[in-house]
C-alpha cells in the first residue's frame, strides 16, 4: 500500500459508559477532561473480527482449569495454541508468520514473549486517546435493585439479610469522543524483507476501515448500549506526508435541531496540502448530525447505509 492514511473516529455515548475507570465512572484526566482510551476503541473491533471467525490473538477467552475445573482466562501461550493449533516454539520466523496472520496483530502490532521468543511489532495502525468534545457532559448514577438477596448474610438476624441487594449503574448523560489515528504501511518494511509478512496491504486497510465505522455500534453490551459510531474521517496521502493530530482541528457543538461537527479549521489546514492528498472521505449520520465546513474534494457518506450523500 503506497500511501499513508490519517483520520478521526467519532463515538457518541448517550446514557451509556463508553470507557469507565476502576471506580466505574467515565475515565477522566487529572484536570477532569473526559476521554476514552485506545483500548476501548480497539476492543469492539477485535470482538467483531473474532465473531466473524478471523484470528484474533489479543482478546480475552476462557477455559476450564485442569486443576480444579474453575473457569479462568487463557494465558497468552494458551491463546496462541488455541487459534493457531500449535504450541509456541523457539522458532522466531514461524512465530512471526503466525502472529502476522492474526488480524489484530496485523493492524495494531504485538508484544510477544513466550517460549524464549522476544518479539515486538509496532502496529501499522496507531490510535491516540479519544477526548470528549461535548462541554456539558456529566456522570449519572442509577441504583439498581437485584431480584436476589445476598445469601452470604443468611446467618445475620438484621433486616439486611432479608432484603434484595442493591447495585449501581453509572453512565454519561451525553459524550462525544473523537479519536485520532494514523496508518503507516512502512511500519512492516523490515518484517516484509524478512519474508514473514506481505506487509500492510490495501486489503488490510479496507478491512480496518469497514470495521472502524461500525464496530462501536455493533458492540451492544449493557454499558455500551447507547454508544455508536457517529463520525469518521479518512485522509489518504502520499507516503511521505506527515500530518499532526487532526482532532485538534475538529469541534463539536449542539445545534438547535442537530449536532454539529465543525471541520472548518481542519479544511483550512488541509487546503494548503491538497496537492499531496489522494482522497478524503467523511462518514456521518445525516439524520442526527450536520457537517460544518468543506474539505476540498471530500466525499460524504451516510455512516449507517454507507451510501454517498
C-alpha positions in Angstrom: 0.0 0.0 0.0 1.8 3.1 -1.2 0.1 5.8 0.9 -0.4 6.9 4.5 -3.8 7.4 6.0 -4.7 9.9 8.6 -8.1 10.2 10.2 -10.6 10.6 13.1 -13.2 8.3 14.5 -16.1 9.8 16.4 -18.1 7.8 19.1 -21.3 9.1 20.7 -22.3 7.9 24.1 -25.9 8.7 25.1 -26.8 7.5 28.7 -24.0 4.9 28.3 -20.5 4.4 29.6 -18.0 4.2 26.7 -14.9 3.8 28.9 -15.0 3.5 32.6 -12.1 3.8 35.1 -11.8 1.4 38.0 -14.3 3.4 40.1 -17.0 2.8 37.4 -17.2 6.4 36.3 -16.3 7.6 32.8 -12.5 7.9 32.5 -11.0 11.4 33.1 -7.7 13.1 33.1 -6.3 14.7 36.3 -7.9 18.0 35.3 -11.3 16.5 34.7 -11.4 16.1 30.9 -13.4 13.0 29.9 -11.6 10.7 27.5 -11.6 7.2 26.2 -8.5 5.0 25.8 -7.4 3.5 22.6 -8.0 0.1 24.2 -11.7 1.0 24.5 -11.9 1.6 20.7 -9.8 -1.4 19.7 -11.8 -3.9 21.8 -15.1 -3.7 19.8 -13.1 -4.0 16.6 -11.3 -7.2 17.9 -14.6 -8.6 19.1 -16.2 -8.0 15.7 -13.3 -9.8 13.9 -13.5 -12.6 16.4 -17.2 -13.0 15.9 -16.6 -13.2 12.1 -14.2 -16.1 12.7 -11.0 -14.2 12.0 -7.9 -15.0 14.0 -7.6 -12.6 17.0 -4.8 -13.2 19.4 -5.0 -10.4 22.0 -8.6 -10.9 23.3 -9.8 -12.5 26.5 -11.0 -16.0 26.2 -12.0 -18.5 28.8 -11.3 -22.2 29.6 -11.9 -24.7 32.4 -8.9 -25.1 34.6 -7.3 -28.6 34.5 -6.5 -28.2 38.2 -10.0 -27.6 39.7 -12.3 -27.1 36.7 -12.8 -23.4 37.6 -13.4 -21.0 34.8 -10.2 -19.0 34.1 -8.8 -16.8 31.3 -6.4 -18.4 28.9 -2.7 -17.4 29.2 -1.1 -15.8 26.1 0.6 -19.0 25.2 -2.6 -20.9 25.5 -4.5 -18.4 23.4 -1.7 -18.7 20.7 -2.2 -22.5 20.7 -6.0 -22.2 20.6 -6.1 -20.0 17.5 -3.1 -21.4 15.6 -3.5 -25.0 16.6 0.1 -25.5 17.7 2.3 -24.7 20.7 4.7 -21.8 20.8 8.1 -22.9 19.6 11.5 -21.3 19.8 11.4 -20.5 16.1 11.1 -16.7 15.6 10.3 -17.0 11.8 7.4 -19.4 12.3 6.1 -17.5 15.3 6.2 -14.2 13.3 4.4 -15.7 10.4 1.7 -16.9 12.8 1.5 -13.6 14.5 1.0 -11.6 11.3 -1.8 -14.0 10.3 -3.8 -12.6 13.3 -5.9 -9.7 12.1 -5.4 -7.7 15.4 -1.6 -8.1 15.2 -1.6 -7.1 11.5 -3.3 -3.9 12.4 -2.2 -3.0 16.0 1.1 -4.8 16.5 2.1 -7.0 19.4 4.5 -7.7 22.2 5.1 -11.4 22.4 7.4 -13.0 25.0 6.7 -16.7 25.1 8.9 -19.8 24.8 12.1 -17.7 24.7 10.6 -15.6 21.8 11.0 -11.9 22.5 9.1 -10.2 19.7 7.9 -6.6 19.4 5.8 -5.5 16.5 4.9 -1.8 16.2 1.4 -1.8 14.6 0.7 -0.1 11.3 -2.4 1.4 12.8 -1.9 3.7 15.8 -4.7 5.4 17.8 -4.4 8.4 20.1 -6.7 8.9 23.1 -10.3 9.9 22.3 -11.2 13.2 24.1 -14.8 14.2 24.7 -15.6 17.4 22.9 -19.1 18.0 24.4 -18.9 20.7 27.1 -21.9 19.6 29.1 -21.1 16.0 29.9 -21.8 14.8 33.4 -22.0 11.4 35.1 -25.3 9.9 36.0 -25.6 7.3 38.8 -28.5 4.9 39.0 -29.3 2.5 41.8 -30.4 -1.0 40.7 -32.4 -3.4 42.8 -31.4 -7.1 42.4 -34.2 -9.7 42.5 -32.0 -11.8 44.8 -30.9 -11.5 48.4 -27.2 -11.8 49.5 -27.1 -15.5 50.6 -23.8 -14.9 52.4 -25.7 -12.8 55.0 -28.2 -15.5 55.9 -26.6 -16.0 59.3 -27.3 -12.4 60.3 -30.5 -11.5 62.1 -31.0 -8.0 60.8 -33.2 -6.8 58.0 -30.3 -6.5 55.6 -30.2 -10.3 55.4 -33.8 -10.4 54.2 -33.6 -7.7 51.5 -32.6 -7.8 47.9 -29.2 -6.5 47.1 -28.5 -3.1 45.5 -26.3 -2.3 42.6 -25.2 0.8 40.8 -25.1 1.7 37.1 -23.0 4.7 36.0 -23.4 6.4 32.7 -22.7 9.7 31.0 -25.7 11.8 30.1 -24.1 12.5 26.8 -20.5 12.5 25.5 -18.8 12.7 22.0 -15.4 11.2 21.8 -13.0 11.9 18.9 -10.1 9.6 18.3 -7.1 10.4 16.0 -5.4 7.6 14.1 -2.7 7.1 11.5 -1.9 4.2 9.3 1.8 3.8 8.3 2.3 0.7 6.0 6.1 1.2 6.2 5.9 0.0 9.9 6.3 -3.5 8.5 9.0 -2.8 5.9 11.7 -4.8 7.9 9.4 -7.8 8.5 8.4 -7.8 4.8 12.1 -8.0 3.9 12.4 -11.0 6.4 9.7 -12.8 4.5 7.3 -13.2 7.4 4.5 -11.0 6.1 3.3 -9.4 2.8 3.2 -6.0 4.6 0.2 -3.9 5.3 -1.9 -4.2 2.1 -4.9 -2.4 0.6 -7.0 -5.4 1.6 -5.9 -4.9 5.3 -6.8 -1.2 5.1 -10.2 -1.8 3.7 -10.9 -4.4 6.4 -9.8 -2.0 9.1 -11.9 0.8 7.5 -15.2 -1.2 7.2 -14.8 -2.4 10.8 -13.8 1.0 12.3 -17.0 2.7 11.1 -19.5 0.2 12.6 -17.8 -1.8 15.5 -18.9 0.5 18.3 -22.5 0.4 17.1 -22.3 -3.3 16.8 -20.8 -3.9 20.3 -24.0 -3.9 22.3 -23.3 -4.7 26.0 -25.2 -3.2 28.9 -22.8 -0.4 29.4 -22.1 0.2 25.7 -25.7 0.2 24.5 -26.1 3.8 23.6 -22.6 4.1 22.2 -22.5 4.5 18.4 -20.1 5.3 15.6 -21.2 8.8 14.7 -18.3 10.2 12.6 -15.3 9.0 10.6 -12.7 10.9 8.5 -10.2 9.2 6.3 -7.5 11.2 4.6 -5.3 9.3 2.2 -2.0 11.0 1.4 1.4 10.5 -0.2 3.6 8.1 1.9 6.0 10.9 2.9 3.4 13.4 4.1 3.2 13.8 7.8 0.2 15.4 9.5 -0.5 16.3 13.1 -3.4 15.1 15.3 -6.5 16.0 13.3 -8.8 16.1 16.3 -7.2 19.3 17.3 -8.9 21.0 14.3 -12.4 19.4 14.8 -15.1 20.8 17.1 -18.4 19.6 18.3 -21.5 21.7 19.2 -25.1 21.1 19.9 -27.3 22.8 17.3 -30.9 23.7 17.6 -32.1 20.6 15.7 -29.0 18.5 15.0 -25.5 18.0 16.4 -22.8 20.0 14.6 -19.3 18.7 13.8 -17.2 21.7 12.7 -14.5 20.9 10.2 -13.7 24.5 9.1 -10.2 24.6 10.7 -9.4 21.2 9.5 -10.5 22.1 6.0 -8.3 25.3 6.0 -5.4 23.3 7.4 -5.7 20.6 4.7 -6.3 23.1 1.8 -2.6 24.0 1.5 -1.7 20.3 1.3 -4.3 19.4 -1.3 -1.9 18.5 -4.0 -0.4 15.8 -1.8 -3.8 14.4 -0.6 -5.0 11.4 -2.7 -8.5 11.2 -1.3 -10.8 12.3 1.6 -13.9 10.6 2.9 -16.3 11.7 5.6 -18.8 9.3 7.2 -21.6 10.7 9.5 -25.2 10.2 10.4 -27.1 12.9 8.4 -30.3 12.3 10.5 -28.7 13.5 13.7 -25.6 15.4 12.6 -24.7 18.3 10.4 -21.1 18.8 9.0 -19.9 22.4 9.0 -17.0 23.2 6.7 -16.0 21.6 3.4 -12.8 19.6 3.0 -11.8 20.1 -0.7 -12.6 17.0 -2.8 -14.0 15.1 0.2 -16.8 12.6 -0.5 -19.5 12.3 2.2 -21.2 9.0 3.2 -24.1 8.0 5.4 -22.3 6.1 8.2 -25.4 3.8 8.6 -26.1 2.9 5.0 -22.6 3.7 3.7 -24.1 5.3 0.6 -22.8 8.6 -0.7 -24.8 11.7 0.4 
